[in-house]
Amino acid sequence: MKKYLISDEGCFYKANLHSHSTVSDGELAPEEMKKLYMDNGYSIIAFTDHNRFVTHNELSDNNFLALNGVENAADETGKPDFFDRCCDICYIALSPERKLHPFQNEKNVISNPEYSPLEVNYSSEDVNMMIETGLKNGFFATYNHPTWSLENFERYMSYSGMNAMEIFNFSSSVDGYDEYNAAIYDDMLRSGKRLFCIATDDNHNRAPKSCHWDSFGGFTMIKASSLKYEDVTSALLKGDFYASRGPIINALWLDTEDYSIHIVCEKAVKIVCTRGGRRCRAVYAKEQGKKYLSEEKFSINRNDIYFRITVFDESGLTADTNAYFIDTLEVDFSKPIFVE
């Protein structure tokens, strides 16, 4: 039998979960972003302008969903420009009815509810307080672009509670940063943090028709029962999605007979299964005499902490599944198990 790790029900919807419009420092108005992204195959944008939580429910229709969000930062002070570290977190409201900033509730409303009432320092304590407050007030929290933020191992390992982290941020990559953060994701997972991974544009659209245009480089494919707001945010909370820079994943399941992990994808030249230890496995289309791989299976082991799968296309771009922890899969290791 198949135990689907990404739901087999519903449809995949292409989403950009980190974006900036003219509400803050982006160049395009929200309605312009909607048209641009829909013209390029997207169904969902999370509008996450800096510090301002502004709803855009009027943009949603049968073919497009505007998720309401905000990006807030804890910034280091006392250093020259561009040497100051920061921690940026995006918050996506789980309900379209949410009208208050993630750091507000009905008992803590300031005169302008679009702005954050919290003054935070660049400290682990304040970042964790921000995350916890956002979660309590009905938001999905993601940790953003750690490379651009100059965050180091000690710092990002001190954060807790976020739902997901950006395994890829396109805007930072366009600016020259190595913002494919698979190693940082594994650092967090090996430490026991249980969080998902997303890929985003973080677009500002300041350089149209140039190499610095920061749209359409990182996206998240969300498997939801419909394009209704709470169906999509429910899928986010369950982890029914994968992160991509281009490749497409169609299905992911656990075979409950032999506990093999199966992935179905499109035009892969390499598929890698990463586990919590040094037991990695890469499969290549070339070694099988094929141009592309469309399906592969991998084993699991009682000593594995988790597994996640990465699909590579012929351009070297990746699609990454979320991590799945072995202790949540109800594997019976007394049964014969598929061995690679």
SVG drawing of the C-alpha trace seen along z (x, -y; Angstrom):
<svg xmlns="http://www.w3.org/2000/svg" viewBox="-14 -56 45 66">
<polyline fill="none" stroke="black" stroke-width="0.4" points="0.0,0.0 1.0,-3.6 1.3,-6.1 1.5,-9.4 3.9,-11.9 2.7,-14.6 -1.1,-14.2 -2.5,-12.4 -5.7,-14.4 -6.3,-17.9 -4.1,-19.8 -0.7,-21.4 -0.7,-25.2 2.4,-27.2 3.2,-29.8 5.6,-32.6 5.6,-32.8 7.8,-35.9 7.2,-39.0 7.4,-42.8 5.1,-45.3 4.7,-49.1 3.3,-48.7 6.9,-48.6 10.0,-48.6 8.8,-46.7 8.3,-48.3 5.0,-46.7 1.6,-47.3 -0.1,-44.1 -2.6,-44.0 0.4,-44.3 2.1,-41.4 -1.0,-39.3 -1.2,-39.7 2.5,-39.2 2.6,-36.0 -0.6,-34.6 0.8,-35.1 3.7,-32.9 1.7,-30.0 1.4,-31.0 -1.9,-30.7 -0.7,-32.0 1.3,-35.0 2.0,-35.7 2.3,-39.5 4.9,-39.9 5.8,-43.6 8.3,-44.9 6.8,-45.6 3.3,-46.3 0.6,-43.7 -1.9,-44.7 -4.6,-42.4 -5.3,-41.8 -8.3,-39.6 -9.9,-41.7 -7.3,-40.2 -8.4,-36.6 -10.8,-34.9 -11.4,-31.4 -8.0,-31.3 -5.8,-33.2 -5.2,-33.4 -3.6,-36.3 -2.1,-35.2 -1.8,-38.0 1.5,-38.3 4.4,-40.5 8.2,-40.3 9.7,-41.5 13.4,-41.7 15.5,-41.8 18.5,-44.0 22.0,-44.2 23.0,-47.7 26.3,-49.5 28.0,-48.2 28.8,-49.9 26.2,-49.5 26.2,-46.0 28.1,-44.5 25.1,-44.3 23.5,-40.9 19.8,-40.4 17.1,-37.8 14.1,-38.1 11.0,-36.2 7.9,-36.1 4.5,-35.6 1.6,-34.3 -1.9,-34.6 -3.7,-31.3 -7.1,-32.9 -8.2,-35.7 -10.1,-37.1 -6.9,-38.0 -6.7,-41.8 -4.0,-42.5 -0.2,-42.3 1.3,-39.0 2.6,-40.8 -0.9,-42.1 -4.0,-40.7 -7.3,-42.3 -5.9,-43.4 -2.8,-44.9 -3.9,-47.2 -1.9,-50.3 -3.2,-53.3 -2.0,-52.1 -2.5,-48.3 -0.4,-48.0 2.8,-48.5 4.5,-46.2 4.1,-47.3 7.3,-45.4 10.7,-46.9 13.1,-43.9 16.8,-43.5 19.1,-41.2 19.1,-38.5 18.0,-34.8 15.6,-35.7 13.8,-38.4 13.7,-36.4 12.2,-33.4 9.7,-35.7 8.7,-37.1 8.2,-33.6 6.2,-32.4 4.0,-35.5 3.3,-35.1 2.4,-31.5 0.1,-32.2 -1.7,-34.9 -2.5,-32.6 0.5,-32.9 2.8,-30.5 6.4,-31.6 9.3,-31.1 13.0,-31.9 14.5,-33.8 17.7,-34.1 20.3,-33.2 23.3,-33.8 22.2,-37.3 21.5,-38.0 25.1,-37.1 23.7,-34.6 26.1,-31.9 25.7,-28.4 25.5,-29.5 22.9,-32.1 20.4,-30.1 20.8,-27.1 19.5,-29.2 16.1,-29.9 13.1,-27.6 9.5,-27.2 9.4,-28.4 7.3,-26.3 9.7,-26.5 13.0,-27.9 14.0,-29.2 16.1,-26.5 16.3,-28.9 15.8,-32.7 16.0,-33.9 16.4,-37.6 19.5,-37.0 20.8,-34.6 20.4,-37.2 22.3,-39.7 25.2,-37.2 24.8,-35.3 24.9,-31.6 21.3,-31.3 20.7,-27.6 20.7,-26.7 20.5,-22.9 23.4,-22.5 21.8,-24.9 18.5,-23.0 20.4,-19.8 22.2,-21.5 18.8,-22.4 17.3,-18.9 20.3,-17.1 20.0,-19.2 16.4,-18.0 14.6,-21.0 11.5,-19.8 10.6,-22.3 9.7,-22.4 11.6,-24.0 10.3,-26.5 11.8,-28.2 10.8,-31.8 11.4,-34.8 11.6,-37.6 10.9,-39.8 11.2,-43.5 11.2,-43.8 13.6,-46.7 15.4,-45.7 12.9,-44.6 14.1,-42.6 17.6,-42.3 19.7,-39.6 18.8,-41.3 15.0,-40.7 14.1,-38.7 10.8,-37.0 10.2,-33.4 13.4,-31.8 12.1,-30.0 8.7,-28.7 6.7,-26.3 4.3,-23.8 1.4,-23.4 -0.9,-20.4 -4.3,-21.5 -7.9,-20.4 -8.8,-23.7 -7.5,-27.3 -9.6,-28.5 -7.5,-30.4 -7.8,-28.0 -7.4,-24.9 -4.0,-26.3 -2.9,-27.3 -4.0,-23.9 -1.7,-22.3 1.1,-24.5 0.7,-23.4 0.6,-19.7 3.7,-20.1 1.9,-19.1 4.3,-20.9 7.8,-20.9 10.4,-23.7 11.7,-24.1 14.0,-26.2 12.6,-24.5 12.1,-20.7 8.7,-19.2 7.8,-16.5 4.5,-14.6 4.2,-12.2 6.0,-11.0 5.0,-8.0 6.1,-5.4 5.4,-1.7 4.1,-0.2 4.9,3.3 8.7,2.9 9.1,-0.7 10.7,-1.9 10.4,-5.6 9.1,-6.4 9.4,-9.6 7.8,-10.4 9.2,-13.5 9.9,-15.0 13.1,-15.1 15.5,-14.5 19.2,-13.7 20.0,-13.0 18.0,-12.2 19.6,-12.3 18.2,-10.9 19.8,-12.7 19.5,-11.2 20.4,-12.4 23.9,-10.8 26.5,-10.1 24.2,-7.5 23.4,-9.5 22.5,-8.0 22.6,-9.6 21.0,-8.0 22.0,-9.2 20.0,-8.9 23.3,-8.3 24.3,-5.3 20.9,-3.7 21.3,-4.4 18.5,-7.0 18.3,-10.7 16.0,-11.4 14.7,-9.7 11.0,-9.8 10.8,-7.6 13.2,-6.2 12.9,-4.4 15.2,-4.6 15.5,-2.6 15.3,-3.7 17.2,-2.4 16.5,-2.2 19.5,-4.5 18.3,-7.2 17.1,-10.3 15.1,-11.6 15.2,-11.6 14.6,-14.2 14.9,-13.9 16.4,-16.4 15.7,-16.2 18.2,-17.8 17.5,-18.8 20.0,-19.0 20.7,-22.7 21.6,-21.8 18.5,-23.3 16.8,-21.5 13.5,-20.6 13.6,-19.6 11.1,-17.7 10.5,-18.4 12.3,-16.3 10.4,-13.3 11.5,-11.9 11.6,-8.2 10.0,-8.1 6.8,-9.6 6.4,-7.0 5.5,-4.0 8.0,-1.8 8.1,1.8 11.7,2.7 11.0,6.3 9.6,6.8 11.8,7.4 12.6,3.9 13.8,2.9 17.6,2.6 19.2,0.5"/>
</svg>
